[in-house]
Amino acid sequence: MESFVPGYGPSDAKILVVGEAPGKAEINQLRPFVGPSGVEMTKMIQQAGMLRSECYITNVTGYRPQNNRITDWFYPKTKAPPESIFILGKHVHAHIAHGVGALEEVLDKLKPKVVIAFGNTPLWALTGHYGITKWRGSNLETREIAGRTYPLLATYHPAAILRRWDWRYIGVHDLRLARRLRDHGLPTIKEDFIIRPSFDTTIRCLNQLLSCADALVKSKMDLAVDIETRFRQITCVGLAWTEEKAICIPFLEIKAADKNYWRTVEEETEIVWLLRRLLTHKSVCVIGQNFSYDQQYFARRMGFIPNYKPDNFHDTMTAHHVMWAGLPKGLDFLSSFYCQETHIYWKDEGKEWNPKTHDEEQHWVYNARDCVRTYSVAMEQRETYEALNFQRTAYGSPWTIQHESHESILRAMLRGVLIDTKKKGDLWKELGDVIARLEEYINYLLGHPLNPRSPKQPSTLFYHDFGIKPVTIYDRQTGKRRRTCNADALDTIGKREVLVAPICAAINAVRSLGTFKSVCSKELDADDRMRCSYSVPGTETYRYNSSEDAFGYGTNLQNISAGDEKQERESHLYRPNLRKMFIPNPGYAIADHDLAQADARIVAWESDCPSLKEIFNDPTRDLHNEHAEIIFGKYPVEGDPNRQRAKVFVHAANYAVTARVLAAALGITVHEAEQLLDRYFGERPEVKEWHERILIELQTRRYVENVFGYRRFYFDRIEDLLKEALAWIPQSTVAIAVNLGIKRVEEELPWAEFLLQVHDSAVHQFPIGIGKEDIEASFEAIRKTMEIELPYLDPMTIPVTGGWSLNSWGECK
């Protein structure tokens, strides 16, 4: 007989806590939330300012599903068994349907001040919404039950938090809203939107905003801006000037006969002209979310770029990324994080809008709502940033540095890079030939066909047919480890099993070359230029992200391979150089500048290791050769593999690698790896001391900081974070140095045009002079300007190297 776990708590409880279903511990004790997730829930509720003793605790169902998989009791429409019950838009098991009815009875009897819904199932049962990641942190109310509704807060289930510990901080943050709802009830959210405005109303509103801006002398007028797009056109522009007031100015009306919202070209022109005056006004601070997307549209569809200088510009995604680089960056998350008292999830209104089935007004209201939420987020971000008290350097605050980067990347995005179309076509064909040769090579080695792109076939080959010990990765969603044959796994297998190493390498090559081939198939703009979108709030190490541009052209330009053309062209090891299709404008040269041994230099200065600093300060000394002598006992001669092995070893050791991982990387025993680590840290004790210092910083303040004053806060378990934190410091420092170098070149050498940012390097084009000497001088000027002094107590500058070419990026020497 199945065990049933009833609810538990005081009959006059003001807080109703609802989970999904009991687990093993709950079945044994016949009480809800008494297992590990219940212990964690108690701690979280207390941390949010409430007590478990004031809560009535129950689940949607009192029965335990097999393996705790409650999703097994929800059925797709086409696979629902006859005994399933249809309720609240879903086919469910009888235990779920009956549990929903019982939950309604508890709610009606208890009449709590607030309901806390842990997980998807109670969120759905009580509101009809589904998707805890979207709806968590919202000021919700239950659906009407017995004629009443109740304030409700939904957040992650504690069991999910135990699997994704970095969610815990967000969960506690959400529960503080539950306390507020208990004490004050649901807030009144006011919205004062101008929707479907007439021409006169639009002109009057824009002129009033301009008059306010004109009247300001020392202060700024904040104006949140957002656009919606369709058919690669701007459908509407939204403006918000308070947390409640906004206007949506339409330009396309999808359901209209001629699609134009305004009656005449003259009307639309006047509106665009006023928008230009307003959004470029010296007293207006333009606020946007991921605004580089909007800027591309304004530039190419309306002929102007809204304010982008830091004093007149605030990108909410960039600001959030500066403060909390590891947290989600979407506007809905930012609203839940900064504007907790008024947040209600709304983004599905835009995703689900369809002109065939929805009113045009929903599209416009969504646009206005985006604007007021962006405005609200920005106001809270400024206070949060001040409270965090970030360090300033001679280059400015992290906030300023990141916002200044928008100007550089915007110019690069609009400029694009000229493409040799013939070379592009030749490379596409050449890559196809190389991939075909590699596939033939794999089939030759195996004696039968294999699809390298399949996620299943390589797994079956290595783990079933060959009987190799599976490589697993931790799946944060399930909290379990699962088999994988991704690129890292194949590298690991190749190091473990020498006989299958060629197959592993070939499979990885086919996969990567397929990605490169897709670059050659990307559609170009009409001017034969390839463009991309760069995102300033990119990776957590502050390298930019790159993707196709706002209009769907181009691609990620940070993964353009230089190939390996030293191999025979017919060899399966041959790799074409994709960079050769990127060419300078006529009359220009193209240059690639790269920071030399950047990460290793940062480690030397972060650890303040005198012996490492001496090597870097003496250009006659070779870092990797000297490390090979320390580690392997002999200074390597030319061609000695120990030089490369030392390079791999030191990079891993600097970031607190374990002896087991190092042994696998170098093909040695764990004991040998331990001896080598002891030998290295015996010569470089300051590096080990740096590791210990960073661990203490993580334990005491939960963040690390680089020399530019940027911080990385961590919310996961400390014991899992040391390697990640150690790597973040040099990687973020180098990325910021590169971005500052790009910005300085733009300011001091306006004739040098920034084209691409690729990890630790930057690509520029510049006009050629009379002879090679002029080209060399220009190249050298860019190189010197790219060198940024890092503000350590003992200042250090990372040398910049590189090359130039008159032909293509791939031929820079």
Secondary structure as UniProt FT lines:
FT   TURN            11..12
FT   STRAND          15..19
FT   HELIX           24..29
FT   HELIX           36..47
FT   TURN            48..49
FT   HELIX           52..54
FT   STRAND          55..59
FT   HELIX           66..68
FT   HELIX           70..73
FT   STRAND          74..75
FT   HELIX           77..79
FT   TURN            82..83
FT   STRAND          85..87
FT   TURN            88..89
FT   STRAND          90..92
FT   HELIX           94..110
FT   STRAND          114..118
FT   HELIX           120..127
FT   HELIX           132..135
FT   TURN            136..137
FT   STRAND          140..141
FT   TURN            146..147
FT   STRAND          151..155
FT   HELIX           158..163
FT   HELIX           165..167
FT   HELIX           168..184
FT   STRAND          192..194
FT   HELIX           199..215
FT   STRAND          221..230
FT   TURN            231..232
FT   STRAND          233..240
FT   STRAND          245..250
FT   TURN            254..255
FT   HELIX           265..279
FT   TURN            282..283
FT   STRAND          284..288
FT   HELIX           291..297
FT   HELIX           298..302
FT   HELIX           310..312
FT   STRAND          313..315
FT   HELIX           316..323
FT   TURN            325..326
FT   HELIX           331..338
FT   TURN            340..342
FT   HELIX           348..351
FT   TURN            355..357
FT   HELIX           360..388
FT   TURN            394..395
FT   HELIX           398..415
FT   STRAND          417..419
FT   HELIX           421..446
FT   TURN            452..453
FT   HELIX           457..459
FT   HELIX           460..465
FT   STRAND          472..475
FT   TURN            476..479
FT   STRAND          480..483
FT   HELIX           487..496
FT   HELIX           498..500
FT   HELIX           501..520
FT   TURN            526..527
FT   STRAND          529..530
FT   STRAND          532..535
FT   TURN            540..541
FT   STRAND          545..548
FT   TURN            550..551
FT   TURN            557..558
FT   TURN            565..566
FT   TURN            569..570
FT   TURN            572..573
FT   HELIX           578..581
FT   STRAND          582..583
FT   TURN            586..587
FT   STRAND          588..595
FT   TURN            596..597
FT   HELIX           598..606
FT   TURN            607..608
FT   HELIX           610..617
FT   TURN            619..620
FT   HELIX           623..632
FT   TURN            638..639
FT   HELIX           641..654
FT   TURN            655..656
FT   HELIX           659..666
FT   HELIX           670..683
FT   HELIX           685..701
FT   STRAND          703..705
FT   TURN            707..708
FT   STRAND          711..713
FT   HELIX           718..720
FT   HELIX           722..748
FT   TURN            750..751
FT   STRAND          753..758
FT   TURN            759..760
FT   STRAND          761..767
FT   HELIX           772..786
FT   STRAND          789..790
FT   STRAND          796..797
FT   STRAND          800..805
FT   HELIX           809..811
//
